[in-house]
C-alpha cells in the first residue's frame, strides 16, 4: 500500500516536470505569448 502511494506521488511530480519543461520550450519559441499561455493552461492543483 505504501509503495503505491509513493508511485502515485512520483507520477504526479513527473507529470509536473514534463509540463514545466513544455512551458519553458513554449516560452523560448514564443516569448511574448508565454505568460498568457501559462495562465490559461495552468493545471489545477
Helices and strands as residue ranges (DSSP letters): H 2-29, H 34-41
